[in-house]
Amino acid sequence: MGTDITLEIRRFKEIRDDHNFTQAEFADLLGIKNSTADIERGRTKLSGKLVAELLRQFGVNPLWLFGESSQKYLSVNKGDVSPKVVTVNSGEQENIVLVNQKAAAGYPQNVQDVGWYQQLPAFDIPLPEYRNATYRGFQVEGDSMMPNLLPGEWVLGKAVPSIGEVSNSKIYVAVLYDSVLVKKIQKLDDPYKILLVSINEEYAPLEVLINDIQELWQINSKLTFSVDATSETGLLRQLQQSMDELKSEFKTFKQ
């Protein structure tokens, strides 16, 4: 029994081929059970939800999909990762909101809720390095960025307006739709994806869609409250003490 393959089905398969996905991989990305085999055989029609997912994740032009346009992709992803809310103090000057580990769990869902930010502590740093830009503080959770960043430390991030300004050598706070992650970023050949990389090699890199990033903050400083009391002078004192002890033991041995 033959089934006519419509234009939209052929173009659906073309998108999969463009990105080198298997039928199972493509289905998983689009929220389809098992694989895209039935769609590509013409047994299942493309739903509106599926067309919307193709647009959201890959920028596929719905008009192209149905043969109404020659433009395959739309520039729906401008890479805008700028802050969704900016807070100010009583003097109408921007301040730095602090997002601790507990607050970070709800941050992705409240990223545009002005009232939610008002519940968080905020402060100002009267230094030139923190002027003419928007900053936000985040508390580090987990050990994926050790040894550079320790669990519980605070990092201060400068707002990144566009994904195009990302540098592979910097560390960022990436606010996704379901989590807040502190990672290095590696750009990929696929313009719709990036790689989030941990410094701790025990953690595998995480590939994410750029469209799934709500905000990016480039880390340029950190706050730590677990400073080791051992200073350079203290270390020299300890070394001198060890040498004296060795000399004393050597004299005892000679006697």
ZADO-1210 file (C-alpha; in nm, 4 decimals, padded with zeros to 6 digits):
<atoms>
<atom x="00.0000" y="00.0000" z="00.0000" code="MET" pos="1"/>
<atom x="00.1652" y="00.3190" z="-00.1197" code="GLY" pos="2"/>
<atom x="00.1504" y="00.6472" z="00.0644" code="THR" pos="3"/>
<atom x="00.2053" y="00.9829" z="-00.1042" code="ASP" pos="4"/>
<atom x="00.4816" y="01.1816" z="00.0664" code="ILE" pos="5"/>
<atom x="00.3800" y="01.5455" z="00.0792" code="THR" pos="6"/>
<atom x="00.6155" y="01.8395" z="00.0388" code="LEU" pos="7"/>
<atom x="00.6118" y="01.9269" z="00.4089" code="GLU" pos="8"/>
<atom x="00.7080" y="01.5702" z="00.5003" code="ILE" pos="9"/>
<atom x="00.9991" y="01.5741" z="00.2567" code="ARG" pos="10"/>
<atom x="01.1147" y="01.9055" z="00.3967" code="ARG" pos="11"/>
<atom x="01.0732" y="01.7796" z="00.7520" code="PHE" pos="12"/>
<atom x="01.3157" y="01.4981" z="00.6681" code="LYS" pos="13"/>
<atom x="01.5451" y="01.7515" z="00.5013" code="GLU" pos="14"/>
<atom x="01.5755" y="01.9430" z="00.8282" code="ILE" pos="15"/>
<atom x="01.6659" y="01.6233" z="01.0101" code="ARG" pos="16"/>
<atom x="01.9298" y="01.5450" z="00.7491" code="ASP" pos="17"/>
<atom x="02.0666" y="01.8997" z="00.7660" code="ASP" pos="18"/>
<atom x="02.1496" y="01.8499" z="01.1334" code="HIS" pos="19"/>
<atom x="02.2625" y="01.4865" z="01.1029" code="ASN" pos="20"/>
<atom x="02.0066" y="01.3514" z="01.3504" code="PHE" pos="21"/>
<atom x="01.8831" y="00.9942" z="01.3527" code="THR" pos="22"/>
<atom x="01.5059" y="00.9457" z="01.3536" code="GLN" pos="23"/>
<atom x="01.5179" y="00.8619" z="01.7244" code="ALA" pos="24"/>
<atom x="01.7353" y="01.1641" z="01.8120" code="GLU" pos="25"/>
<atom x="01.5136" y="01.4028" z="01.6150" code="PHE" pos="26"/>
<atom x="01.2032" y="01.2591" z="01.7786" code="ALA" pos="27"/>
<atom x="01.3506" y="01.3070" z="02.1250" code="ASP" pos="28"/>
<atom x="01.4302" y="01.6716" z="02.0531" code="LEU" pos="29"/>
<atom x="01.0814" y="01.7411" z="01.9205" code="LEU" pos="30"/>
<atom x="00.8967" y="01.5521" z="02.1926" code="GLY" pos="31"/>
<atom x="00.7784" y="01.2677" z="01.9677" code="ILE" pos="32"/>
<atom x="00.7572" y="00.9118" z="02.0999" code="LYS" pos="33"/>
<atom x="01.0075" y="00.6590" z="01.9652" code="ASN" pos="34"/>
<atom x="01.1094" y="00.8013" z="01.6257" code="SER" pos="35"/>
<atom x="01.0033" y="01.0167" z="01.3312" code="THR" pos="36"/>
<atom x="00.9635" y="00.7128" z="01.1038" code="ALA" pos="37"/>
<atom x="00.5830" y="00.7322" z="01.0776" code="ASP" pos="38"/>
<atom x="00.5967" y="01.1015" z="00.9901" code="ILE" pos="39"/>
<atom x="00.8609" y="01.0496" z="00.7224" code="GLU" pos="40"/>
<atom x="00.6573" y="00.7636" z="00.5713" code="ARG" pos="41"/>
<atom x="00.3552" y="00.9889" z="00.5467" code="GLY" pos="42"/>
<atom x="00.1520" y="00.7928" z="00.8011" code="ARG" pos="43"/>
<atom x="00.1356" y="01.0830" z="01.0483" code="THR" pos="44"/>
<atom x="00.0753" y="01.4474" z="00.9638" code="LYS" pos="45"/>
<atom x="00.2785" y="01.7339" z="01.0986" code="LEU" pos="46"/>
<atom x="00.0949" y="01.8904" z="01.3909" code="SER" pos="47"/>
<atom x="00.0912" y="02.2603" z="01.4682" code="GLY" pos="48"/>
<atom x="00.2914" y="02.1896" z="01.7828" code="LYS" pos="49"/>
<atom x="00.5591" y="02.0139" z="01.5790" code="LEU" pos="50"/>
<atom x="00.5812" y="02.3014" z="01.3319" code="VAL" pos="51"/>
<atom x="00.6170" y="02.5409" z="01.6267" code="ALA" pos="52"/>
<atom x="00.9007" y="02.3280" z="01.7685" code="GLU" pos="53"/>
<atom x="01.0825" y="02.3335" z="01.4346" code="LEU" pos="54"/>
<atom x="01.0561" y="02.7117" z="01.4376" code="LEU" pos="55"/>
<atom x="01.1636" y="02.7480" z="01.8018" code="ARG" pos="56"/>
<atom x="01.4543" y="02.5067" z="01.7990" code="GLN" pos="57"/>
<atom x="01.5887" y="02.5419" z="01.4467" code="PHE" pos="58"/>
<atom x="01.4372" y="02.8610" z="01.3054" code="GLY" pos="59"/>
<atom x="01.2542" y="02.6678" z="01.0295" code="VAL" pos="60"/>
<atom x="01.0202" y="02.8934" z="00.8340" code="ASN" pos="61"/>
<atom x="00.6683" y="02.7379" z="00.8455" code="PRO" pos="62"/>
<atom x="00.5893" y="02.8936" z="00.5065" code="LEU" pos="63"/>
<atom x="00.8924" y="02.7222" z="00.3536" code="TRP" pos="64"/>
<atom x="00.7882" y="02.3953" z="00.5148" code="LEU" pos="65"/>
<atom x="00.4553" y="02.4056" z="00.3265" code="PHE" pos="66"/>
<atom x="00.5970" y="02.5411" z="00.0005" code="GLY" pos="67"/>
<atom x="00.4781" y="02.8998" z="00.0406" code="GLU" pos="68"/>
<atom x="00.8247" y="03.0557" z="00.0672" code="SER" pos="69"/>
<atom x="01.1766" y="02.9960" z="-00.0614" code="SER" pos="70"/>
<atom x="01.3296" y="03.1167" z="00.2683" code="GLN" pos="71"/>
<atom x="01.4195" y="02.8050" z="00.4627" code="LYS" pos="72"/>
<atom x="01.5245" y="02.9591" z="00.7930" code="TYR" pos="73"/>
<atom x="01.4050" y="03.2638" z="00.9828" code="LEU" pos="74"/>
<atom x="01.6299" y="03.4791" z="01.1963" code="SER" pos="75"/>
<atom x="01.4118" y="03.4243" z="01.5016" code="VAL" pos="76"/>
<atom x="01.7144" y="03.3761" z="01.7223" code="ASN" pos="77"/>
<atom x="01.8958" y="03.7054" z="01.7601" code="LYS" pos="78"/>
<atom x="02.0959" y="03.5617" z="02.0467" code="GLY" pos="79"/>
<atom x="01.9447" y="03.8097" z="02.2935" code="ASP" pos="80"/>
<atom x="02.0562" y="03.6984" z="02.6398" code="VAL" pos="81"/>
<atom x="02.0360" y="04.0363" z="02.8109" code="SER" pos="82"/>
<atom x="01.8750" y="04.0813" z="03.1583" code="PRO" pos="83"/>
<atom x="01.4973" y="04.0630" z="03.1593" code="LYS" pos="84"/>
<atom x="01.4722" y="04.2831" z="03.4719" code="VAL" pos="85"/>
<atom x="01.7114" y="04.5540" z="03.5948" code="VAL" pos="86"/>
<atom x="01.6851" y="04.6646" z="03.9579" code="THR" pos="87"/>
<atom x="01.7660" y="05.0097" z="04.0991" code="VAL" pos="88"/>
<atom x="01.8144" y="05.1562" z="04.4465" code="ASN" pos="89"/>
<atom x="01.6317" y="05.4495" z="04.6055" code="SER" pos="90"/>
<atom x="01.8517" y="05.6881" z="04.4093" code="GLY" pos="91"/>
<atom x="01.7467" y="05.5284" z="04.0794" code="GLU" pos="92"/>
<atom x="02.0937" y="05.3809" z="04.0341" code="GLN" pos="93"/>
<atom x="02.1386" y="05.0192" z="03.9278" code="GLU" pos="94"/>
<atom x="02.2342" y="04.7838" z="04.2084" code="ASN" pos="95"/>
<atom x="02.3583" y="04.4259" z="04.2289" code="ILE" pos="96"/>
<atom x="02.0992" y="04.1637" z="04.3196" code="VAL" pos="97"/>
<atom x="02.2292" y="03.8526" z="04.4946" code="LEU" pos="98"/>
<atom x="02.0844" y="03.5157" z="04.3908" code="VAL" pos="99"/>
<atom x="02.1739" y="03.2442" z="04.6409" code="ASN" pos="100"/>
<atom x="02.1488" y="02.8691" z="04.5762" code="GLN" pos="101"/>
<atom x="01.7904" y="02.8497" z="04.7031" code="LYS" pos="102"/>
<atom x="01.6746" y="03.1483" z="04.4978" code="ALA" pos="103"/>
<atom x="01.8497" y="03.0133" z="04.1874" code="ALA" pos="104"/>
<atom x="01.6056" y="02.7203" z="04.1837" code="ALA" pos="105"/>
<atom x="01.3194" y="02.9626" z="04.1151" code="GLY" pos="106"/>
<atom x="01.5105" y="03.2156" z="03.9083" code="TYR" pos="107"/>
<atom x="01.4363" y="03.0662" z="03.5632" code="PRO" pos="108"/>
<atom x="01.0603" y="03.0765" z="03.6255" code="GLN" pos="109"/>
<atom x="01.0685" y="03.4300" z="03.7719" code="ASN" pos="110"/>
<atom x="01.3226" y="03.5867" z="03.5403" code="VAL" pos="111"/>
<atom x="01.0708" y="03.8510" z="03.4230" code="GLN" pos="112"/>
<atom x="00.8872" y="03.8999" z="03.7538" code="ASP" pos="113"/>
<atom x="00.9851" y="04.2404" z="03.8939" code="VAL" pos="114"/>
<atom x="00.8242" y="04.1650" z="04.2312" code="GLY" pos="115"/>
<atom x="01.0302" y="03.8489" z="04.2742" code="TRP" pos="116"/>
<atom x="01.3573" y="04.0446" z="04.2551" code="TYR" pos="117"/>
<atom x="01.2422" y="04.2775" z="04.5323" code="GLN" pos="118"/>
<atom x="01.2601" y="03.9855" z="04.7767" code="GLN" pos="119"/>
<atom x="01.6323" y="03.9367" z="04.7115" code="LEU" pos="120"/>
<atom x="01.9166" y="04.1253" z="04.8831" code="PRO" pos="121"/>
<atom x="02.0927" y="04.3909" z="04.6781" code="ALA" pos="122"/>
<atom x="02.3926" y="04.6190" z="04.7269" code="PHE" pos="123"/>
<atom x="02.6149" y="04.8708" z="04.5499" code="ASP" pos="124"/>
<atom x="02.9907" y="04.8618" z="04.4862" code="ILE" pos="125"/>
<atom x="03.1240" y="05.2190" z="04.4537" code="PRO" pos="126"/>
<atom x="03.4122" y="05.1225" z="04.2261" code="LEU" pos="127"/>
<atom x="03.4663" y="05.2314" z="03.8637" code="PRO" pos="128"/>
<atom x="03.4814" y="04.8678" z="03.7500" code="GLU" pos="129"/>
<atom x="03.1131" y="04.8322" z="03.8365" code="TYR" pos="130"/>
<atom x="02.9822" y="05.1413" z="03.6625" code="ARG" pos="131"/>
<atom x="02.8051" y="05.1728" z="03.3268" code="ASN" pos="132"/>
<atom x="02.7009" y="04.8078" z="03.3228" code="ALA" pos="133"/>
<atom x="02.4503" y="04.5706" z="03.4857" code="THR" pos="134"/>
<atom x="02.5835" y="04.3187" z="03.7357" code="TYR" pos="135"/>
<atom x="02.4270" y="04.0322" z="03.9290" code="ARG" pos="136"/>
<atom x="02.5615" y="03.8051" z="04.2023" code="GLY" pos="137"/>
<atom x="02.5162" y="03.4265" z="04.2039" code="PHE" pos="138"/>
<atom x="02.6176" y="03.1674" z="04.4604" code="GLN" pos="139"/>
<atom x="02.8123" y="02.8726" z="04.3224" code="VAL" pos="140"/>
<atom x="02.6551" y="02.5309" z="04.3752" code="GLU" pos="141"/>
<atom x="02.8418" y="02.2029" z="04.3335" code="GLY" pos="142"/>
<atom x="03.2032" y="02.1329" z="04.2418" code="ASP" pos="143"/>
<atom x="03.1843" y="02.1364" z="03.8603" code="SER" pos="144"/>
<atom x="03.3997" y="02.4525" z="03.8379" code="MET" pos="145"/>
<atom x="03.6669" y="02.3502" z="04.0879" code="MET" pos="146"/>
<atom x="03.9401" y="02.4428" z="04.1499" code="PRO" pos="147"/>
<atom x="03.8612" y="02.7925" z="04.0146" code="ASN" pos="148"/>
<atom x="03.5281" y="02.8267" z="04.1958" code="LEU" pos="149"/>
<atom x="03.4410" y="02.6513" z="04.5200" code="LEU" pos="150"/>
<atom x="03.0928" y="02.5487" z="04.6372" code="PRO" pos="151"/>
<atom x="02.9283" y="02.8307" z="04.8304" code="GLY" pos="152"/>
<atom x="03.1435" y="03.1089" z="04.6847" code="GLU" pos="153"/>
<atom x="02.9756" y="03.4071" z="04.5217" code="TRP" pos="154"/>
<atom x="03.0484" y="03.5292" z="04.1695" code="VAL" pos="155"/>
<atom x="02.9625" y="03.8679" z="04.0224" code="LEU" pos="156"/>
<atom x="02.8572" y="03.8593" z="03.6590" code="GLY" pos="157"/>
<atom x="02.8334" y="04.1380" z="03.4033" code="LYS" pos="158"/>
<atom x="02.5269" y="04.1201" z="03.1776" code="ALA" pos="159"/>
<atom x="02.5921" y="03.9923" z="02.8254" code="VAL" pos="160"/>
<atom x="02.3560" y="04.1511" z="02.5710" code="PRO" pos="161"/>
<atom x="02.4075" y="03.9038" z="02.2865" code="SER" pos="162"/>
<atom x="02.5351" y="03.5513" z="02.2338" code="ILE" pos="163"/>
<atom x="02.7646" y="03.6966" z="01.9682" code="GLY" pos="164"/>
<atom x="02.9737" y="03.8596" z="02.2421" code="GLU" pos="165"/>
<atom x="03.0548" y="03.5308" z="02.4134" code="VAL" pos="166"/>
<atom x="03.4218" y="03.4346" z="02.4499" code="SER" pos="167"/>
<atom x="03.5417" y="03.0765" z="02.4805" code="ASN" pos="168"/>
<atom x="03.7971" y="03.1778" z="02.7456" code="SER" pos="169"/>
<atom x="03.5492" y="03.3279" z="02.9947" code="LYS" pos="170"/>
<atom x="03.3246" y="03.1794" z="03.2632" code="ILE" pos="171"/>
<atom x="02.9518" y="03.2569" z="03.2559" code="TYR" pos="172"/>
<atom x="02.6347" y="03.2137" z="03.4520" code="VAL" pos="173"/>
<atom x="02.3826" y="03.0681" z="03.2060" code="ALA" pos="174"/>
<atom x="02.0172" y="03.1060" z="03.3010" code="VAL" pos="175"/>
<atom x="01.8278" y="02.8317" z="03.1169" code="LEU" pos="176"/>
<atom x="01.4539" y="02.7630" z="03.1363" code="TYR" pos="177"/>
<atom x="01.5018" y="02.4961" z="03.4025" code="ASP" pos="178"/>
<atom x="01.8308" y="02.5749" z="03.5761" code="SER" pos="179"/>
<atom x="02.1076" y="02.8236" z="03.6500" code="VAL" pos="180"/>
<atom x="02.4550" y="02.6934" z="03.5601" code="LEU" pos="181"/>
<atom x="02.8063" y="02.8318" z="03.6035" code="VAL" pos="182"/>
<atom x="03.0136" y="02.7139" z="03.3065" code="LYS" pos="183"/>
<atom x="03.2627" y="02.8026" z="03.0392" code="LYS" pos="184"/>
<atom x="03.1105" y="02.8344" z="02.6927" code="ILE" pos="185"/>
<atom x="03.2347" y="02.6812" z="02.3713" code="GLN" pos="186"/>
<atom x="03.0851" y="02.7902" z="02.0408" code="LYS" pos="187"/>
<atom x="02.9932" y="02.5205" z="01.7892" code="LEU" pos="188"/>
<atom x="02.9696" y="02.5075" z="01.4110" code="ASP" pos="189"/>
<atom x="02.5926" y="02.4741" z="01.4506" code="ASP" pos="190"/>
<atom x="02.4750" y="02.8374" z="01.4949" code="PRO" pos="191"/>
<atom x="02.1776" y="02.7249" z="01.7025" code="TYR" pos="192"/>
<atom x="02.3769" y="02.5489" z="01.9755" code="LYS" pos="193"/>
<atom x="02.6585" y="02.6044" z="02.2218" code="ILE" pos="194"/>
<atom x="02.8510" y="02.3816" z="02.4607" code="LEU" pos="195"/>
<atom x="02.8560" y="02.4443" z="02.8366" code="LEU" pos="196"/>
<atom x="03.1866" y="02.3164" z="02.9739" code="VAL" pos="197"/>
<atom x="03.2917" y="02.2432" z="03.3329" code="SER" pos="198"/>
<atom x="03.6461" y="02.3013" z="03.4590" code="ILE" pos="199"/>
<atom x="03.6212" y="01.9860" z="03.6664" code="ASN" pos="200"/>
<atom x="03.6841" y="01.7154" z="03.4049" code="GLU" pos="201"/>
<atom x="03.4608" y="01.4690" z="03.5893" code="GLU" pos="202"/>
<atom x="03.1623" y="01.6538" z="03.4403" code="TYR" pos="203"/>
<atom x="03.0799" y="01.6003" z="03.0725" code="ALA" pos="204"/>
<atom x="03.0112" y="01.9040" z="02.8492" code="PRO" pos="205"/>
<atom x="02.6452" y="01.9946" z="02.8052" code="LEU" pos="206"/>
<atom x="02.5110" y="02.0864" z="02.4599" code="GLU" pos="207"/>
<atom x="02.2222" y="02.3345" z="02.4707" code="VAL" pos="208"/>
<atom x="02.0136" y="02.5288" z="02.2225" code="LEU" pos="209"/>
<atom x="02.0835" y="02.9013" z="02.2210" code="ILE" pos="210"/>
<atom x="01.7076" y="02.9574" z="02.2286" code="ASN" pos="211"/>
<atom x="01.7005" y="02.7820" z="02.5663" code="ASP" pos="212"/>
<atom x="01.9284" y="03.0448" z="02.7240" code="ILE" pos="213"/>
<atom x="01.7348" y="03.3272" z="02.8863" code="GLN" pos="214"/>
<atom x="02.0266" y="03.5268" z="03.0242" code="GLU" pos="215"/>
<atom x="02.4062" y="03.5194" z="03.0286" code="LEU" pos="216"/>
<atom x="02.6322" y="03.6852" z="03.2851" code="TRP" pos="217"/>
<atom x="03.0085" y="03.7001" z="03.2310" code="GLN" pos="218"/>
<atom x="03.1900" y="03.6404" z="03.5594" code="ILE" pos="219"/>
<atom x="03.4621" y="03.8929" z="03.6321" code="ASN" pos="220"/>
<atom x="03.5028" y="03.8652" z="04.0102" code="SER" pos="221"/>
<atom x="03.4096" y="03.6520" z="04.3091" code="LYS" pos="222"/>
<atom x="03.3388" y="03.6849" z="04.6801" code="LEU" pos="223"/>
<atom x="03.4641" y="03.4202" z="04.9193" code="THR" pos="224"/>
<atom x="03.4094" y="03.3875" z="05.2927" code="PHE" pos="225"/>
<atom x="03.6409" y="03.0941" z="05.3589" code="SER" pos="226"/>
<atom x="03.9787" y="03.2652" z="05.3352" code="VAL" pos="227"/>
<atom x="04.2675" y="03.0495" z="05.4538" code="ASP" pos="228"/>
<atom x="04.4421" y="03.2260" z="05.7394" code="ALA" pos="229"/>
<atom x="04.7769" y="03.0983" z="05.6172" code="THR" pos="230"/>
<atom x="04.9474" y="03.3946" z="05.4501" code="SER" pos="231"/>
<atom x="05.2791" y="03.4075" z="05.2672" code="GLU" pos="232"/>
<atom x="05.4455" y="03.5265" z="05.5881" code="THR" pos="233"/>
<atom x="05.2826" y="03.2392" z="05.7769" code="GLY" pos="234"/>
<atom x="05.4130" y="02.9899" z="05.5246" code="LEU" pos="235"/>
<atom x="05.7673" y="03.1250" z="05.5596" code="LEU" pos="236"/>
<atom x="05.7357" y="03.1009" z="05.9364" code="ARG" pos="237"/>
<atom x="05.6214" y="02.7401" z="05.9093" code="GLN" pos="238"/>
<atom x="05.9111" y="02.6555" z="05.6761" code="LEU" pos="239"/>
<atom x="06.1615" y="02.8184" z="05.9125" code="GLN" pos="240"/>
<atom x="06.0170" y="02.6263" z="06.2059" code="GLN" pos="241"/>
<atom x="06.0460" y="02.2994" z="06.0125" code="SER" pos="242"/>
<atom x="06.4096" y="02.3752" z="05.9265" code="MET" pos="243"/>
<atom x="06.4908" y="02.4482" z="06.2926" code="ASP" pos="244"/>
<atom x="06.3308" y="02.1212" z="06.3952" code="GLU" pos="245"/>
<atom x="06.5366" y="01.9321" z="06.1363" code="LEU" pos="246"/>
<atom x="06.8566" y="02.0985" z="06.2553" code="LYS" pos="247"/>
<atom x="06.7766" y="02.0065" z="06.6144" code="SER" pos="248"/>
<atom x="06.7125" y="01.6436" z="06.5189" code="GLU" pos="249"/>
<atom x="07.0377" y="01.6348" z="06.3195" code="PHE" pos="250"/>
<atom x="07.2387" y="01.7615" z="06.6168" code="LYS" pos="251"/>
<atom x="07.0790" y="01.4990" z="06.8390" code="THR" pos="252"/>
<atom x="07.1700" y="01.2317" z="06.5861" code="PHE" pos="253"/>
<atom x="07.5348" y="01.3428" z="06.5750" code="LYS" pos="254"/>
<atom x="07.5627" y="01.3296" z="06.9528" code="GLN" pos="255"/>
</atoms>
